Amino acid sequence: MAGHGVNPNRRDVLRLLGLGAVAASGVSGCSLLAGTPQPQLLAGAAPPPKPYAVPLPVPEVAKPVRSAGGADYYELVERAAEVEVLPGLRTPIWGYGGQFPGPTIVARSGRRTVVKLINQLGAPTVLHLHGGHTPPESDGYPTDLVAPGASREYTFPLEQRAATLWYHDHRMDYTGPQVWRGLAGMFLVRDAEEEALPLPAGERDVPLLICDRSFGADGTLLYPALGDRPGVREAYMGGVLGDVILVNGAPWPELRVARARYRLRLCNGSNARAYELSTGGPMIQIGSDGGLLGVPRTVRQVRLSPGERADVVVDFAAYQVGQHVELRNLAGEGAQARVMRFAVDRDEGADDSAVPPRLSTVEALDPGRAAVTRDFEFSSGSMHGGTGWLINGRPFDPKRMEARPRLGDVEVWRLTSDVAHPVHLHLDQFQVLSVNGERPAGPPEWKDTVELRDAQTVEIVTRFTDYRGQYVLHCHNLEHEDMAMMASFEVV
């Protein structure tokens, strides 16, 4: 397809990122497969901040520069800036609007949103709306680069349900370091169906972009591919884990809440870390990657691999004024087991919000209508004289189509892993049919990212709708993605 070029420096980048070496050290929550690299903790040099000492920041909501012809127009200026992430230190970042995270875009289903990306950085970038049902020219194909000093308009028709999405950089070979530097933000889609429900709203509807980072003693972000820690790049082929947990760009923050219900829009924006999030009490999950569930479900914890989202309602009326509620990561240890804290500090009278017993109608895709079943194997293997991350035994090649589904067809894709890989499908949401041959409990839900655990097979079913063109399927462990674990497909 026109517009998709090949990055000429790919082999040099792979060598820079350490593909010639294999690390086999384990981390919490990861089992080892002999000889296969695992995510590694990058130890920072900055003194760790005191947990729950920083108020939770809520990123500003972006305002359109204009609205006309049934569309809202935004501008996102990518630029370098210095911000205070750790108390008392200045951290150089790359940010949308010079912020980390970027401003939250709140859009409406069925109303065109046009985002003009203006690159004032010293490197090419690509914008991807993660979870967006988007034409190929605006999807953020990893070689559709916006050069330094250039700009590009991305058109998002948003012919999709209300959902918690996010946007981030998607540059081929460099997604990991550029997202790590700050190029990410939330994107919320609303619609009439969701607004008719009595769910928590306003200041009680809180987006939480969760990620991990590591910092130098002077507050700079550490990342092995940036040369911050010479001699250790090869150890991080399995993925980079930070030792400081950030929520909306703040370390282990605190949010003061009333004794009322709150909607928490949880988004895992980490490069490689999975979270098992728990408040220690019941949470009511109402949404997933693709929007509202059909019916709410009460859970004690929510697992999110990189790229996944979940909307939950927590009722702080179950606590007394003066109590604290921790959001913890059951998959972490030590400081990485903490995420943030809620301080219940007031009564505000009657709470008129509620979680109704039925939320939405979720169509169940019929795998019996599938035109074809395709297999995708995610594994490490030999490439370019070293070791890399492969799909079906091959590294990413923008010129090779791994599949050519027909517009309107339903297909079943069978995904098999060696170690954990969060797999993200562009263009269309999907439903999980089975995990190691067992059907998931409960009614279907719409997903765009699914975690493959170690040596696991997951079957998904999707329908290719609206747009013909070239898209990608890839691992959302960003180091795996940068090290070639991506495949192109073309809807014909």
Buried (B, 14 or more C-beta within 10 A) or exposed (E): BEEBEEBEEBBEBBBBBBBBEBBEEEBBBBEEBEEBBBBBBBEBBBEBBEBBEBEBBEBEEBEBEEEEEEBBBBBBBBBBBEBEBBEEBBBBBBBBBBBBBBBBBBBBBEBBBBBBBBBBBEBBBBBBBBBBBBBBBBBBBBBBBBEEEEBBEBBBBBBBBBBBBBBBBBBBBBBBBBBBBBBBBBBBBBBEBBEEBEBBEEEBBBBBBBBBBBBBEEBBBBBBBBEBBEEBBBBBBBBBBBBBBBBBBBBBBBBEBBBBBBBBBBBBBBBBBBBBBBBEEEBBBBBBBBBBBBBBBEBEBBBBBBBBBBBBBBBBEBBEEEEEBBBBBBBBEEBBBBBBBBBBBEEEEEBEBEBEEEBBEBEEBEBEEBEEEBEBBBBBBEBBEBBBBBBEEBBBBBEEBBBEBEEEBBBBBBBBBBBBBBBBBBBBBBBBBBBEEEEEEEEBBBBBBBBBBBEBBBBBBBBBBBBEBBBBBBBBBBBBBBBBBBBBBBBE
